[in-house]
Amino acid sequence: MACLNPTQLQKFQQDGFLVLEGFLSADECVAMQQRIGDIVAQMDVPLHCRTEFSTQGEEQLRAQGSTDYFLSSGDKIRFFFEKGVFDKKGNFLVPPEKSINKIGHALHAHDPVFKCVTHSPKMQALARSLDLQMPVVVQSMYIFKQPHLGGEVSPHQDASFLHTEPLGRVLGVWIALEDATVENSCLWFIPGSHTRGVSRRMVRAPAGSVPATSFLGSDPTWDNSLFVPTPVQQGGLVLIHGEVVHKSEQNLSGRSRQAYAFHLMEASGTVWSPENWLQPTAELPFPPLYT
């Protein structure tokens, strides 16, 4: 099973992230890629919902598409696109399968392949070794990082978007379905930055407000020299503390860097902020990880 040993636990607590190579087999990775290929082949996104995705401050939701398409995606499987892939009428300028930034945010609930991976016995064992008592899955994403097109993800903390009281209850699980290298835009982290709190929060405005989201506070200017690259081979898993600062660069290489990621929250003794953009719904309450 995928239990962490004391050295790994200490490393995670010290750095705020941890790489576990070989968590999934090559066959498991290929099965997920094949399944997402089937989903993309059946993609049908209305013109007004063709939303370009960015993490750049207030541009989180771009005018190209409907903000509601994003804000109501927590219990659905929806498609978000790279910058510059549409003309002024919303038509694709590149092949649709090469235009996608990510698919989110409920693959873990609605697709059997991704549900199986998310709730696998080894994933549950990993969570238990982190002493998670009542972990729930709050969102999931398939990230494409397209060759030559895959956009930069600016330095951020996941807890800025997934806020809890108290802090420290959100955990990211990021699985490389292809080799993630410096050349094709692996993750970069500032080790130890998870101990400094969160300086910025994205909050959801009341229904009908414009803009639909806003930010409270602002991020400091992160010292670029503090970031360390974190290459991961296919099948490797990266644990990401909710407050650790991380980023990825634009993918200028000719190789994609596909990954499956989801976030857990320790539900025991935790309040999920009602101001978060993502909210559980009657149709999909946050499902428990343990089955």
C-alpha positions in Angstrom: 0.0 0.0 0.0 1.0 3.6 -0.4 1.6 4.6 3.2 4.1 7.3 4.0 7.0 6.4 6.2 8.2 8.8 9.0 10.9 10.3 6.8 8.4 11.1 4.1 6.0 12.6 6.6 8.7 14.8 8.0 9.7 15.9 4.5 6.1 16.8 3.6 5.7 18.7 6.9 8.9 20.6 6.3 8.6 21.5 2.6 4.8 21.5 2.1 5.0 19.2 -0.9 6.2 15.6 -1.5 7.0 13.6 -4.6 6.0 9.9 -4.6 7.4 8.3 -7.8 5.7 5.3 -9.3 2.3 5.7 -7.5 0.4 4.7 -10.7 1.6 2.2 -13.3 2.1 3.1 -16.9 -1.1 1.1 -17.8 -3.1 3.1 -15.3 -1.9 6.4 -16.8 -2.6 5.3 -20.3 -6.2 4.2 -19.3 -6.8 7.7 -17.9 -5.5 9.3 -21.1 -7.6 7.1 -23.3 -10.7 7.8 -21.2 -10.1 11.6 -21.4 -9.7 11.2 -25.2 -13.1 9.7 -25.4 -14.6 12.6 -23.3 -12.9 15.2 -25.5 -14.1 13.4 -28.7 -17.7 13.9 -27.4 -17.1 17.5 -26.3 -19.9 19.9 -27.2 -19.4 23.4 -25.7 -21.9 26.2 -26.6 -20.3 29.3 -28.1 -21.2 31.5 -25.1 -19.6 29.0 -22.7 -16.2 28.8 -24.4 -14.3 30.1 -21.3 -10.6 30.8 -21.4 -9.0 29.9 -18.1 -6.3 31.9 -16.3 -5.0 32.2 -12.7 -4.0 35.8 -13.3 -5.8 37.8 -10.6 -9.1 39.2 -11.6 -8.8 37.7 -15.0 -9.7 34.3 -13.5 -12.9 34.4 -15.5 -12.4 35.9 -18.9 -15.1 37.6 -20.9 -14.9 35.1 -23.8 -17.3 32.8 -22.0 -20.0 32.7 -19.4 -18.9 33.1 -15.8 -21.8 30.9 -14.7 -20.3 28.1 -16.8 -17.2 28.2 -14.5 -19.0 28.9 -11.2 -21.5 26.1 -11.7 -19.0 23.5 -12.7 -18.3 22.1 -9.3 -20.7 19.2 -9.8 -20.2 18.8 -13.5 -17.7 17.8 -16.2 -16.9 21.0 -18.1 -14.2 22.3 -20.5 -11.9 25.3 -20.2 -9.6 26.6 -22.9 -6.2 28.2 -23.5 -5.8 31.8 -24.4 -6.0 32.7 -28.0 -7.7 29.6 -29.3 -10.9 31.3 -30.4 -11.7 34.0 -33.0 -14.0 36.9 -32.1 -17.1 34.7 -32.8 -15.9 31.9 -30.5 -14.9 29.6 -33.3 -11.8 27.4 -32.8 -8.5 28.6 -34.3 -6.7 25.4 -33.5 -8.0 21.8 -33.4 -10.4 21.6 -30.4 -8.5 18.7 -28.8 -5.4 20.9 -28.8 -7.2 23.9 -27.4 -8.2 22.6 -23.9 -6.5 23.9 -20.8 -8.3 21.6 -18.4 -11.5 19.6 -17.7 -13.2 20.1 -14.3 -14.4 19.9 -11.7 -16.3 16.6 -10.9 -14.5 13.9 -12.9 -14.1 12.1 -9.6 -17.8 11.8 -9.2 -19.2 11.4 -12.7 -16.6 9.3 -14.6 -16.0 5.7 -13.4 -12.3 5.7 -14.5 -11.4 8.8 -12.5 -13.7 7.8 -9.6 -11.9 4.5 -9.4 -8.4 6.2 -9.3 -9.5 8.9 -6.8 -11.0 6.4 -4.3 -8.5 3.5 -4.9 -7.4 1.5 -1.9 -3.8 2.9 -2.3 -5.2 6.5 -2.3 -7.2 5.8 0.8 -4.1 4.3 2.4 -2.1 7.4 1.5 -4.7 9.6 3.2 -4.8 7.5 6.3 -1.0 7.7 6.6 -1.4 11.5 6.7 -3.9 11.0 9.6 -6.9 12.3 7.7 -10.0 11.3 9.6 -12.8 12.4 7.3 -11.4 13.5 4.0 -13.8 14.6 1.3 -13.1 15.2 -2.4 -14.0 18.9 -3.2 -12.9 19.1 -6.9 -10.9 17.3 -9.6 -9.3 18.4 -12.8 -7.6 16.9 -15.9 -4.8 19.3 -16.9 -3.5 19.2 -20.5 -0.6 21.7 -20.6 -0.7 21.6 -24.4 2.5 21.6 -26.4 3.5 25.2 -27.4 0.1 26.5 -26.0 0.0 25.4 -22.4 -0.3 28.6 -20.4 1.6 29.8 -17.4 0.1 29.2 -14.0 1.2 32.1 -11.8 2.5 31.6 -8.3 -0.4 30.9 -6.0 -1.6 29.0 -2.9 -4.6 26.6 -3.4 -6.1 27.8 -0.1 -6.6 31.2 -1.8 -9.3 29.6 -3.8 -10.4 26.8 -1.4 -10.6 28.5 2.0 -11.3 26.7 5.2 -11.6 27.6 8.9 -9.2 26.7 10.3 -6.5 26.8 7.6 -4.4 23.7 6.8 -7.3 21.4 5.9 -6.9 21.3 2.1 -4.5 18.9 0.4 -3.8 18.7 -3.3 -3.1 15.4 -5.1 -1.3 15.9 -8.5 -0.6 12.8 -10.6 1.7 13.0 -13.7 0.1 11.0 -16.6 3.1 11.9 -18.7 6.7 12.8 -17.7 6.7 16.3 -16.2 10.1 17.9 -16.9 11.5 21.4 -16.7 11.2 21.5 -20.5 7.5 20.8 -20.7 6.6 22.8 -17.6 6.8 20.8 -14.4 5.6 22.2 -11.1 7.8 24.6 -9.1 7.5 25.1 -5.3 8.9 27.4 -2.6 9.8 24.9 0.1 8.5 25.8 3.5 6.2 28.6 2.2 3.1 26.8 3.7 4.0 28.0 7.1 3.3 31.7 6.4 -0.5 31.8 6.1 -2.5 33.0 3.1 -2.4 36.7 2.0 -5.1 36.6 -0.7 -8.5 35.0 -1.1 -10.9 34.7 -4.0 -14.5 35.2 -2.9 -17.7 34.7 -4.7 -20.0 37.7 -5.0 -23.8 37.5 -4.4 -25.7 36.0 -7.3 -26.1 38.5 -10.2 -23.2 40.7 -9.1 -20.6 41.9 -11.6 -17.8 40.9 -11.3 -18.9 37.4 -10.1 -15.7 37.0 -8.1 -13.2 39.2 -6.5 -10.0 39.0 -4.4 -9.4 40.1 -0.8 -5.9 41.0 0.0 -2.9 40.6 -2.4 0.0 38.2 -2.9 3.4 39.4 -2.1 6.0 39.5 -4.9 7.5 36.1 -4.6 11.2 35.9 -5.0 11.7 33.8 -8.1 15.0 32.5 -6.9 13.2 30.6 -4.1 11.3 28.3 -6.5 12.7 24.9 -7.0 11.6 22.7 -10.0 9.9 19.4 -9.3 10.2 17.0 -12.2 8.1 13.9 -11.9 8.0 10.8 -14.1 4.8 9.3 -15.5 2.8 7.8 -12.7 4.4 9.9 -10.0 2.2 11.7 -7.4 2.9 15.1 -5.8 1.2 15.9 -2.5 0.6 19.7 -2.2 -0.2 21.4 1.1 -3.0 23.9 0.6 -0.8 26.9 1.6 2.5 26.0 -0.2 3.3 28.5 -3.0 3.7 26.9 -6.4 3.5 27.6 -10.1 4.2 26.3 -13.5 5.7 28.0 -16.6 4.3 28.2 -20.1 4.9 25.0 -22.0 7.0 26.0 -24.9 8.1 22.5 -25.8 6.6 20.2 -28.3 5.4 17.7 -25.7 2.3 17.9 -23.6 2.3 17.5 -19.8 -1.0 15.8 -18.9 -1.9 15.4 -15.2 -4.9 14.5 -13.1 -5.3 16.5 -9.9 -7.9 16.6 -7.1 -8.2 18.3 -3.8 -9.2 16.8 -0.4 -10.5 18.6 2.6 -10.3 17.2 6.1 -14.0 17.6 7.0 -13.6 16.8 10.7 -13.8 20.0 12.7 -13.6 22.1 9.5 -15.8 24.8 8.0 -15.8 25.2 4.2 -16.1 28.9 3.5 -19.5 29.9 2.1 -17.6 32.6 0.1 -15.6 30.0 -1.9 -16.3 30.0 -5.6 -16.8 26.2 -5.4 -19.7 25.0 -3.2 -21.2 21.6 -2.6 -24.7 21.1 -4.1 -27.7 19.0 -3.3 -26.9 16.9 -6.4 -23.2 16.5 -5.4 -22.3 17.0 -1.7 -18.5 16.6 -1.3 -18.1 12.8 -1.4 -16.1 11.0 1.3 -12.7 9.6 0.1 -13.1 6.5 2.3 -15.5 3.9 1.1 
